[in-house]
């Protein structure tokens, strides 16, 4: 090693460089030789020219390197503009909105099936529902039903607004199909157009009848969608339609309704008796109300007509549920009160006359 | 580059002389012994393999390998697919391969060899 030190460290710097170059060239030659072996093996095995193709396909599959396109030369945000035609309603829907639309349109989803069923049920008789709606409007002028209608109308749009998606789609529909009123299911629903009972299954009918009046209209052949206490139809009509649709085994009306009716009558009598107590302060209030009522009814001058009694009953019944009837109830009370007042005056007069006559 | 190659060629002469069995002079004998001892050191320490691996990686990285393959393709088409031999390839391709090595790779490699030699000379 000492021998080597001298030439390396002295003026023979070029010799060191020469040695370094020698080692380097050996390494490069080695790399070349390795490559040559590799290529030769590939040639003899037959896989060296596998990646070669003809000029046409090279041109065809050339990698495109331009802004705005992918390596195949296609615009990569093309799908944004894609539209699909809905097989049900034949409208063009953006691809990204197609699935939600189909859910609504076909009524396959959780929330949509109810709406879609209703639409199917109502779409069958569009013209009829229009006329029905007019009929209803005429009948709805009745003061008694006003509160109930208002309540129902108020509640239903609220339900729709719970889901922002639905309310959005509603807006969309109104924008596009503003002219064709019949195609909007919500409007039909809100107008209380009624349900054609032929299109419903037995279970649906049963569930409908537990919550709704259900009397089938003679003009429109549709079921009334108001509550059991709807003033347009009588309890007899409701019982008849339940017998007709469900058979005699089913209870004709839910218990709540019957309870309400049985409760109403003594209430009305109590009102009458209360009015009479004022008239006869000497009668003790512990007396039974019914006996007093019958006593008063027997008096020919103040005996209310049967229709009036029903009228009062109805009035009281609604007053329990609707605040807006309080005023009307009060009015009726006043009417009855003034009637009694008149009678009292007249009876006093009669009484004094009788006294005078007896004297 | 010119200087490097002239040095290189001059340096190769004793190497060739030794390989071909021509009786070397005294200085040449010294030179050959020096070379032999350096080669032995490179192999013993494993530095040669490390350098080889480094060079291979660098050459593949900078595209030298692809260029060389293209050269090989030309040679093969020239000679015919069936008749080409390793000798043909080495003779045709090695000079080009030596020239195609990028300067950066060459410099790095020379640096490493020099560092090795100065380290093991003392």
Interface residues (C-beta under 8 A of the other chain):
Chain A: X3 X4 X5 X7 X8 X9 X14 X15 X16 X17 X18 X19 X20 X21 X22 X23 X24 X25 X27 X28 X29 X30 X31 X32 X33 X34 X35 X36 X37 X39 X40 X43 X48 X49
Chain B: X4 X7 X8 X10 X11 X12 X15 X30 X31 X34 X35 X37 X38 X42 X48 X51 X52 X55 X56 X59 X65 X68 X69 X72 X73 X76 X81 X84 X85 X86 X89 X90 X93 X94 X97 X98 X101 X106 X109 X110 X113 X114 X117 X121 X122
